[in-house]
Amino acid sequence: MAGRSRTRLLFTLATPPLLVGYGTHVWLDSLEARYPPIAPDRSSTELLQTPANPVTQHVPHIDIYAARIRLRDLQARSNNPTEKPTKQDLNVAWAQSLLNCSALRFESKVVGLFAKGRFDPGDLGTTPAAFSPDPETGAPRELVNGAMAVLRPPVGDEPLLVKWAVPDAPRRFFEVIARWGYPWRLMTGGRHEMSVEGPFDGEGDEESLGPFVEVRFASAHTYEIVPEEGALSQQKTIPKWAARLHRGYARFLLDTTVKELVEGTK
Ligand SMILES: *[C@@H]1O[C@H](CO)[C@@H](O)[C@H](O)[C@H]1NC(C)=O
């Protein structure tokens, strides 16, 4: 259990500082311009937006970004590049592409080094079993060397939903100092959803390039409700700059995956 907590802590806390190396405003600005946020109600499932315990937790941050790519760029990475892919085929192919993109593979290796002593990416959902539960125990599949767990496999029309968690100790520490007046505190954890919309035909000049799909990456952060902090809009969260880095990282993963998919079929 200790190993897993350390993995989660590392995943949650180490990601934004690692980004500072990249993190110029210019770079964030350009990602923000290319991937504006899209509205959660039309582009994510209710389970992404719902905290595990709606009485004691809330979800103040939901961020969803999307890109349009050619259907064939996505299908080229699918195990089963049939003429007429189902929604499930597309959702699986997109989730596997995103989790296996070079940036997340690298991050998963770093997590593996700390959690398991091996610089190995581990399970990124790309085995034949994909996102199904552990065949022996029936437990949800763990991905990224234990930093993420599958909450809902991509089945039928529903896309993959994964969760990650901050260990209780650091979260409680920030809850205590927030009570003393510190302006910020940590989330309980978060969820990611990876979904595909379409295919759509290209229009005008792009007709011959189509069909296209919209690929999306969604993040939601769950926080404990602290009654002393008052209304939900008053509840403390991570600082704005840290939230911006988290969103920048989500956009960076989407951007990296899209580029790798498009380059793969040149
Ligand atoms: C995952 O990424 C690695 C390294 O880029 C690649 O060799 C492998 O084929 C990818 N796996 C899948 C299933 O896409």
The ligand as a Tripos MOL2 file, in Angstrom:
@<TRIPOS>MOLECULE
LIG
   14    14     1     0     0
SMALL
NO_CHARGES

@<TRIPOS>ATOM
      1 C1          3.3420    1.9020  -27.9660 C.3       1 LIG1
      2 O1          4.4590    2.7500  -28.1910 O.3       1 LIG1
      3 C2          5.6410    2.0490  -28.5420 C.3       1 LIG1
      4 C3          6.7900    3.0650  -28.6040 C.3       1 LIG1
      5 O2          6.4380    4.1620  -29.4090 O.3       1 LIG1
      6 C4          5.4300    1.3310  -29.8490 C.3       1 LIG1
      7 O3          6.6000    0.6000  -30.2040 O.3       1 LIG1
      8 C5          4.2610    0.3600  -29.7110 C.3       1 LIG1
      9 O4          3.9710   -0.2260  -30.9560 O.3       1 LIG1
     10 C6          3.0270    1.1050  -29.2070 C.3       1 LIG1
     11 N1          1.9810    0.1370  -28.9530 N.am      1 LIG1
     12 C7          0.7640    0.2330  -29.4590 C.2       1 LIG1
     13 C8         -0.1650   -0.8820  -29.1850 C.3       1 LIG1
     14 O5          0.4120    1.2090  -30.1020 O.2       1 LIG1
@<TRIPOS>BOND
     1     1     2 1
     2     1    10 1
     3     2     3 1
     4     3     4 1
     5     3     6 1
     6     4     5 1
     7     6     7 1
     8     6     8 1
     9     8     9 1
    10     8    10 1
    11    10    11 1
    12    11    12 1
    13    12    13 1
    14    12    14 2
@<TRIPOS>SUBSTRUCTURE
     1 LIG1         1 GROUP 0 **** ****
